[in-house]
Amino acid sequence: MNSPFVVLALQILLIGGVFWFVISPIVLRRGERAWSESVDEARLRSIGERKARLYSSIVELDFDRDSGKISSEDHARMRTEAMNEVLAVLREEEGLGVPAGRPRPAVIQGGDSVERMIEEYKRSHRTGVRRP
């Protein structure tokens, strides 16, 4: 008679142990962040996400124009707005500076027109010469 009760008690203990193993991180570490990043890292991550979003929107605009979804006038206006946003984000990124040990990505010469325009902006900005 003791044997079924012992097995039942061990099963209950096992279930309780598994339950505690799963729930304890939630209960014991409530309100803590799993990992933390510095303010500069958060800004750089945010800037990177915005740049990626803007670059993809420019590519989508070009595709929409090429496929006939939007007119050339709308494309030119929307692309100019997007490029102005990209330039503002690049200025913000330059204001933060690139952390030491983190190399800047190289832009391949003759790449996409967006990349060429951005590289031209960076070169003119470094030398102080601005082109319209």
VOGUDO-958152 format. One record per residue: residue in one letter; x, y, z of N, C-alpha, C, O in turn. Coordinates in steps of 0.001 Angstrom, whole numbers, plus 524288, in hexadecimal, padded with zeros to 5 digits. Layout:
BEGIN
<r 'a' <X Y Z> <X Y Z> <X Y Z> <X Y Z>>
...
# end
This chain:
BEGIN
<r 'm' <80320 7FB4F 80000> <80000 80000 80000> <8034C 804F2 80000> <801B2 808E3 7FDC1>>
<r 'n' <807C7 804D4 8026C> <80B2F 80964 80294> <80D8D 80A98 7FD48> <80EB1 80F1D 7FC1C>>
<r 's' <80E4C 806A7 7FA1C> <810D5 8075E 7F51B> <80DD4 80B18 7F17A> <8104D 80E94 7EF45>>
<r 'p' <808A7 80A98 7F0B6> <805E6 80E4D 7ED4C> <80616 813E3 7EF64> <8064A 81795 7EC53>>
<r 'f' <80604 81490 7F48C> <80635 819CC 7F6C2> <80B95 81C45 7F60E> <80C0C 820FB 7F537>>
<r 'v' <80F95 81910 7F667> <814EA 81B02 7F59D> <81593 81CB7 7EFEC> <817CA 820DA 7EEE1>>
<r 'v' <813AC 81992 7EC46> <81400 81AE6 7E6B8> <810EF 81FE2 7E5A8> <812C7 8234C 7E2D1>>
<r 'l' <80C49 82056 7E7E4> <80918 8250A 7E72A> <80BDD 829CB 7E977> <80BD2 82DF9 7E716>>
<r 'a' <80E3E 8293B 7EE02> <8110D 82D8F 7F07B> <815BB 82F2F 7ED26> <816BA 833D9 7EC8B>>
<r 'l' <8189D 82B6F 7EAFC> <81D0E 82CAB 7E798> <81B4A 82F5D 7E292> <81DEC 832EE 7E0B6>>
<r 'q' <816E8 82DB9 7E05E> <814CD 8303B 7DBB1> <81340 835DC 7DCD3> <81441 83961 7D9B4>>
<r 'i' <810CA 836AB 7E158> <80F37 83BFE 7E2D2> <81412 83F61 7E3AC> <8142D 843E7 7E20C>>
<r 'l' <81810 83D3A 7E633> <81CEB 84024 7E6F3> <81F8F 84164 7E1BE> <8219A 845AF 7E103>>
<r 'l' <81F82 83DB5 7DE34> <821D5 83E94 7D910> <81EE4 842D5 7D61D> <8214C 8464C 7D3CE>>
<r 'i' <819C4 84296 7D62F> <81698 8469C 7D38A> <81783 84BE6 7D61E> <81802 84FDA 7D36C>>
<r 'g' <817BC 84C00 7DB45> <818C7 850DF 7DE11> <81E26 85310 7DCC5> <81EC3 857C8 7DC16>>
<r 'g' <82213 84F9C 7DC6E> <82754 85157 7DB12> <82799 8539F 7D595> <82A12 857A9 7D4BE>>
<r 'v' <82516 85112 7D1E0> <824FA 85313 7CC7B> <82216 85843 7CC4E> <823CD 85BE9 7C9AF>>
<r 'f' <81DB2 8589E 7CF16> <81AAF 85D78 7CF42> <81E09 861E2 7D17D> <81E1A 8662B 7CF4F>>
<r 'w' <820D0 860E9 7D5CB> <82423 864E9 7D825> <828A1 86665 7D47F> <82A0F 86AF9 7D427>>
<r 'f' <82AD6 86292 7D1CB> <82F16 8639B 7CE21> <82D4A 86749 7C9C6> <8303E 86AAD 7C812>>
<r 'v' <8287F 8669C 7C801> <82675 869E0 7C3C9> <824D3 86F3A 7C5C7> <825C5 87323 7C325>>
<r 'i' <8226C 86F7F 7CA51> <8202B 87459 7CC47> <8241B 877AF 7CF58> <82373 87C71 7CF8F>>
<r 's' <82819 8756A 7D1AF> <82B9E 8785C 7D51C> <82E4B 87D00 7D284> <82EB8 88116 7D504>>
<r 'p' <83023 87CA2 7CDA2> <83287 8815B 7CB4E> <82EA7 885DA 7CADC> <83024 88A66 7CB5A>>
<r 'i' <829C9 884A1 7C9F3> <825CE 888BB 7C977> <824C1 88B26 7CECA> <8245C 88FEB 7CF44>>
<r 'v' <82450 887EE 7D2B7> <82300 889CB 7D7F2> <827A9 88C8B 7DA7D> <8270D 890C4 7DCB5>>
<r 'l' <82C39 88A3A 7DA30> <830C6 88C55 7DCED> <8331F 89119 7DA43> <83569 89469 7DCE4>>
<r 'r' <8329F 89187 7D531> <83517 895CF 7D24E> <83117 89978 7CFD5> <83214 89BBD 7CBB6>>
<r 'r' <82CAD 89A07 7D24D> <82893 89D6F 7D03A> <82A94 8A312 7D007> <82CD2 8A4FD 7D3D3>>
<r 'g' <829C7 8A5A7 7CBB2> <82B61 8AB0F 7CB0D> <830F3 8ABD4 7C938> <8326F 8B03A 7C7F7>>
<r 'e' <83413 8A7C3 7C905> <8396A 8A83D 7C722> <8398C 8A77B 7C13F> <83659 8A4A3 7BF0E>>
<r 'r' <83D39 8AA03 7BEBB> <83DFB 8A933 7B92C> <84186 8A487 7B867> <8451B 8A398 7BB79>>
<r 'a' <8407D 8A19E 7B44C> <843B8 89D0A 7B32C> <8494E 89EB7 7B1F6> <84D02 89BFD 7B35D>>
<r 'w' <849ED 8A320 7AF66> <84F14 8A54A 7AE3C> <84E5E 8AB22 7ADC5> <84A1F 8AD00 7AC80>>
<r 's' <85257 8ADE5 7AEC2> <851EA 8B390 7AE65> <85600 8B591 7AA92> <85A32 8B34E 7A9EA>>
<r 'e' <854A0 8B9D8 7A81B> <8583E 8BC4C 7A47A> <858D5 8C1FA 7A60A> <85550 8C449 7A85C>>
<r 's' <85D39 8C427 7A4C4> <85E26 8C997 7A61B> <85ABD 8CD15 7A2B4> <8587E 8CB5D 79ED0>>
<r 'v' <85A69 8D1F3 7A43D> <8574C 8D5B6 7A147> <85980 8D654 79BC6> <8568C 8D6A7 797FE>>
<r 'd' <85EAE 8D67D 79B52> <8611A 8D70A 79629> <85FFE 8D24E 792BA> <85EE3 8D2DE 78E15>>
<r 'e' <8604A 8CD9F 79504> <85F14 8C8E4 79207> <85967 8C8F5 79039> <8583E 8C77B 78BCC>>
<r 'a' <855E3 8CAA8 793A0> <85057 8CAE8 79233> <84F7B 8CECE 78DC9> <84C74 8CDCB 78A31>>
<r 'r' <85226 8D345 78E10> <8519F 8D72B 789DC> <853C0 8D50E 784B4> <8514B 8D5AA 7809E>>
<r 'l' <85856 8D293 784E8> <85A9A 8D067 78023> <85719 8CC2A 77DD7> <85679 8CBD7 77916>>
<r 'r' <854D0 8C8EB 78135> <85140 8C4DA 77F4F> <84C76 8C75D 77CD7> <84AAE 8C5B0 778B3>>
<r 's' <84A62 8CB61 77F60> <845D0 8CE1A 77D4A> <84707 8D0A8 77807> <843E4 8D068 77464>>
<r 'i' <84B92 8D318 777AC> <84D2B 8D592 772C5> <84DC6 8D16F 76E86> <84C0E 8D23E 76A1B>>
<r 'g' <8502C 8CD0E 76FCF> <850CF 8C8D6 76BFD> <84B9D 8C6C3 76A14> <84AF9 8C5A6 76571>>
<r 'e' <847E1 8C63B 76DA9> <842B2 8C459 76C1D> <83FF6 8C84D 7689A> <83D79 8C6D7 764C2>>
<r 'r' <8406F 8CD5C 769F2> <83DF8 8D15E 766AD> <84078 8D193 76145> <83DBF 8D219 75D57>>
<r 'k' <845B8 8D128 76113> <84860 8D12D 75BF5> <8469A 8CC90 758AB> <84580 8CD2D 75407>>
<r 'a' <84652 8C801 75B01> <844A4 8C35E 7580F> <83F1D 8C412 7560C> <83DF3 8C2B4 75196>>
<r 'r' <83BB7 8C62F 7594C> <83652 8C70E 757A5> <8360D 8CB00 75331> <83327 8CA3C 74F6E>>
<r 'l' <83915 8CF3C 7539D> <8390B 8D339 74F8A> <83B5D 8D137 74A72> <83947 8D247 7463F>>
<r 'y' <83FAE 8CE4F 74AC9> <8420A 8CC24 74611> <83E43 8C876 74350> <83DC9 8C89A 73E88>>
<r 's' <83B9A 8C534 74646> <837E6 8C194 743CA> <83345 8C48E 74180> <8312B 8C2F7 73D7A>>
<r 's' <831A1 8C8DB 743FC> <82D50 8CBDC 741C1> <82EF2 8CE76 73CA3> <82BBE 8CEF8 73916>>
<r 'i' <833DF 8D01D 73C34> <835C6 8D26B 73753> <835E3 8CE4E 73307> <83462 8CF5B 72E95>>
<r 'v' <837AC 8C9A8 7345D> <837C0 8C56E 73082> <83234 8C417 72ECB> <8313C 8C32F 72A2C>>
<r 'e' <82E8A 8C3F5 73287> <82915 8C2DB 7312D> <826CD 8C729 72DC2> <823CE 8C60F 72A29>>
<r 'l' <82830 8CC0F 72ED9> <82660 8D060 72B8C> <8283C 8CFBB 725F5> <82538 8D06D 72247>>
<r 'd' <82D3B 8CE66 72552> <82F4B 8CD93 7200F> <82C78 8C914 71D5A> <82B46 8C965 718B4>>
<r 'f' <82B6C 8C4F1 72039> <8289F 8C07A 71DFC> <82313 8C205 71C71> <82134 8C08D 71843>>
<r 'd' <82071 8C500 71FD8> <81B17 8C6B2 71EA2> <81AF1 8CA27 719CE> <81750 8C9C9 716AB>>
<r 'r' <81EE3 8CD8B 7192C> <81F17 8D0D8 71480> <81FFE 8CD7F 70FAB> <81D6A 8CE31 70BAB>>
<r 'd' <823B6 8C9D2 71016> <824F1 8C685 70B9E> <82062 8C301 70A15> <81FB9 8C1B2 70580>>
<r 's' <81D38 8C178 70DFA> <818C6 8BE13 70CC5> <813E5 8C12C 70B53> <80FE9 8BEDD 709F1>>
<r 'g' <81426 8C662 70B9E> <80FC9 8C9A1 709F7> <80BB9 8CA90 70E31> <80775 8CC72 70D05>>
<r 'k' <80CEA 8C952 71305> <80922 8CA14 7173F> <8089D 8CFCD 718C5> <8046E 8D183 71A69>>
<r 'i' <80CE5 8D2CD 7183B> <80CB0 8D859 71985> <80EF2 8DB75 714FB> <8121A 8D97F 711EE>>
<r 's' <80D44 8E050 7149E> <80F22 8E3A0 7105A> <814B0 8E573 71178> <8168C 8E523 715E4>>
<r 's' <8174C 8E75A 70D6B> <81CA5 8E948 70DFA> <81CDF 8EE06 71191> <8209E 8EEAE 71482>>
<r 'e' <818D5 8F159 71154> <818B2 8F5F7 714AE> <81843 8F46A 71A69> <81B0F 8F679 71DBC>>
<r 'd' <814AC 8F0B6 71B8B> <8141E 8EEE0 720EE> <8191B 8EC2C 722C4> <81ABE 8ECCF 7273E>>
<r 'h' <81B7F 8E928 71F47> <82054 8E67A 720A0> <82493 8EA5F 72202> <82750 8E9B8 725E8>>
<r 'a' <82522 8EE6D 71ED3> <8293A 8F24E 71FCA> <82852 8F50A 72506> <82BFA 8F5CE 7280D>>
<r 'r' <82377 8F67D 7260E> <8223F 8F92B 72AF6> <8233E 8F59F 72FA8> <825BE 8F738 73371>>
<r 'm' <82148 8F0CE 72F65> <821D1 8ED2C 733C5> <82785 8EB8F 73491> <82945 8EADC 738FD>>
<r 'r' <82A64 8EAFB 73045> <82FEB 8E983 730BA> <83311 8EDF6 7331A> <83696 8ED06 7363D>>
<r 't' <831D7 8F2CD 731A4> <83482 8F74C 733F1> <8337C 8F791 739C8> <8370F 8F895 73CD4>>
<r 'e' <82EA3 8F6AA 73B5B> <82D58 8F6A6 740F0> <8305B 8F258 743CD> <83281 8F339 74803>>
<r 'a' <8307A 8EDBB 7417A> <8333E 8E95D 743F0> <83917 8EA7B 74442> <83B8F 8E953 74838>>
<r 'm' <83B50 8ECB9 7401E> <840EB 8EDF2 74035> <8421F 8F220 7444C> <84633 8F1E8 746D6>>
<r 'n' <83EA2 8F5E6 744F5> <83F70 8F9D4 74906> <83F5F 8F752 74E6D> <84268 8F8CC 751D9>>
<r 'e' <83BE8 8F388 74F2A> <83BD0 8F0B1 7541F> <840DC 8ED9C 754E3> <84304 8ED7F 7592F>>
<r 'v' <842BE 8EB1B 750B8> <847A6 8E823 75111> <84C17 8EBC3 75291> <84F48 8EA6C 755E7>>
<r 'l' <84C57 8F052 75029> <85089 8F404 75157> <85029 8F5E0 75700> <8542A 8F691 75992>>
<r 'a' <84B6E 8F6B1 758F4> <84ACD 8F840 75E6E> <84CAE 8F3EB 76213> <84F2F 8F4FD 76609>>
<r 'v' <84B7C 8EF10 760C0> <84D36 8EAA9 763F5> <85324 8EA2E 763B7> <8559D 8E90F 767AF>>
<r 'l' <85577 8EB02 75F23> <85B28 8EAC2 75EA7> <85DD0 8EF18 761CF> <861EA 8EE3D 7642A>>
<r 'r' <85B6E 8F3C5 761D5> <85D94 8F7FE 76509> <85D59 8F68E 76AD0> <86102 8F78C 76DC5>>
<r 'e' <85902 8F437 76C58> <85875 8F286 771CC> <85C8B 8EE65 77325> <85ED8 8EE7F 7775E>>
<r 'e' <85D6E 8EAC1 76F83> <86152 8E6AF 7705D> <866C5 8E902 770C4> <869D6 8E769 7741C>>
<r 'e' <86801 8ECC2 76D6A> <86D1B 8EF44 76DA8> <86DBB 8F25B 772A7> <8720F 8F2C9 774B3>>
<r 'g' <86979 8F485 774AA> <869A9 8F75C 77999> <86B13 8F3D2 77E22> <86DAF 8F57D 781D0>>
<r 'l' <8695C 8EEF4 77DE2> <86AB5 8EB32 781FF> <87040 8E93A 78162> <872D5 8E7F5 7853C>>
<r 'g' <87215 8E8F6 77C96> <8773E 8E6C8 77B8F> <876F2 8E0E3 77B61> <87340 8DE86 77D5A>>
<r 'v' <87AD1 8DE90 77906> <87B13 8D8E1 778B4> <87E6B 8D6F9 77D35> <882D1 8D8CF 77DDA>>
<r 'p' <87C6F 8D349 78064> <87F8A 8D167 784CB> <884AA 8CEED 78307> <88502 8CCB9 77EC4>>
<r 'a' <8889D 8CF53 78656> <88DC1 8CD0D 7851E> <88D42 8C728 784A9> <88A5D 8C4AD 78798>>
<r 'g' <89015 8C4FB 780FC> <88FF2 8BF57 78040> <88B88 8BD92 77CBE> <88B10 8B8EC 77B98>>
<r 'r' <88852 8C12A 77B09> <883FB 8BFC7 7779D> <884E7 8C253 7725A> <883F6 8C700 771C3>>
<r 'p' <886BB 8BF5D 76E81> <88811 8C1C0 76979> <8833A 8C38B 76682> <87F08 8C13B 766E8>>
<r 'r' <883F1 8C7B3 7638F> <87FAF 8C983 76030> <87F4F 8C5E3 75B81> <8834F 8C43A 7596A>>
<r 'p' <87A9A 8C4A6 759D8> <87A19 8C15C 7553D> <87BD8 8C451 7505B> <87AD0 8C8FB 74FCC>>
<r 'a' <87E71 8C199 74CE8> <8804B 8C3FC 74811> <87BFE 8C3D8 74406> <87923 8BFFF 74397>>
<r 'v' <87B89 8C807 74112> <877B3 8C843 73CDD> <87A74 8C6C7 737D9> <87E8B 8C8F3 7368F>>
<r 'i' <87847 8C32D 73518> <87A9A 8C156 7303C> <879BE 8C575 72C0B> <87559 8C731 72B26>>
<r 'q' <87DF0 8C6FA 72983> <87D80 8CAD2 72553> <87A28 8C88D 720ED> <87A96 8C3F4 71F95>>
<r 'g' <876DB 8CBDD 71EBE> <8738F 8CA2B 71A6D> <86ED2 8C720 71C38> <86C49 8C486 71912>>
<r 'g' <86D93 8C767 72141> <86914 8C492 72350> <86400 8C74E 72202> <863A6 8CA3B 71E35>>
<r 'd' <86029 8C655 72527> <85AFC 8C897 7247A> <85B57 8CE8D 72496> <85EDA 8D0C1 72704>>
<r 's' <857B7 8D11A 721F4> <857C8 8D6D1 721C4> <85706 8D926 72731> <85932 8DD47 72858>>
<r 'v' <85401 8D699 72A84> <85341 8D883 72FD6> <85878 8D863 732BA> <859DF 8DC25 73563>>
<r 'e' <85B50 8D41E 73237> <86068 8D3B7 734C6> <8642C 8D7D1 732BB> <86723 8DA1C 735BE>>
<r 'r' <86414 8D8C0 72DA2> <86790 8DCB0 72B67> <86639 8E223 72D76> <869B9 8E52F 72EBA>>
<r 'm' <86125 8E35C 72DCC> <85F8F 8E878 72FC1> <8612B 8E92C 73570> <862E6 8ED62 736FF>>
<r 'i' <8609A 8E519 7387B> <86206 8E569 73DFF> <867EA 8E5F8 73E91> <869C5 8E90F 741BF>>
<r 'e' <86AD3 8E304 73B87> <87087 8E36D 73BC1> <87247 8E8DD 73A0F> <875E6 8EB0A 73C5B>>
<r 'e' <86FC8 8EB12 7361C> <87114 8F05D 73465> <86FE2 8F449 738B7> <872E5 8F7EC 7399C>>
<r 'y' <86B86 8F38D 73B5E> <86A2B 8F6FF 73FB8> <86E52 8F6A4 743FE> <87011 8FA9E 7460F>>
<r 'k' <86FDE 8F1E5 74547> <873C3 8F13D 7496C> <878E7 8F3D7 747F6> <87B4C 8F67A 74B31>>
<r 'r' <87A9F 8F31A 7430F> <87F85 8F581 7415B> <87F2C 8FB70 7418B> <882CB 8FE00 74367>>
<r 's' <87AE6 8FDA8 73FA9> <87A5D 90353 73FA7> <879C7 90569 74532> <87B7B 909C2 74656>>
<r 'h' <8776B 90263 74899> <876B0 9041A 74DFB> <87BDF 90424 750F1> <87CD4 90797 75427>>
<r 'r' <87F31 9004E 74FDB> <8844E 90002 7527B> <887D3 90486 750D9> <88ABB 906A7 75408>>
<r 't' <8878A 905F8 74BDD> <88B00 90A2B 749F8> <88898 90F8F 74AC0> <88B3A 91385 74A08>>
<r 'g' <883A4 90FBB 74C36> <88119 914BE 74D10> <87EAA 916F8 74830> <87C3D 91B1D 74871>>
<r 'v' <87F34 91463 743BA> <87CE1 9162E 73EDA> <87782 913BD 73E58> <876F6 90EF9 73EA8>>
<r 'r' <8739F 916E9 73D94> <86E44 914E6 73D17> <86C61 915A8 73785> <86D19 919C8 73527>>
<r 'r' <869F4 91190 73580> <867B6 911D5 73042> <861C9 911E6 730D1> <85FB2 90F76 73466>>
<r 'p' <85F0B 914A2 72D5C> <85954 914D0 72DB3> <856C2 90FB6 72C74> <851F8 90F53 72C98>>
# end
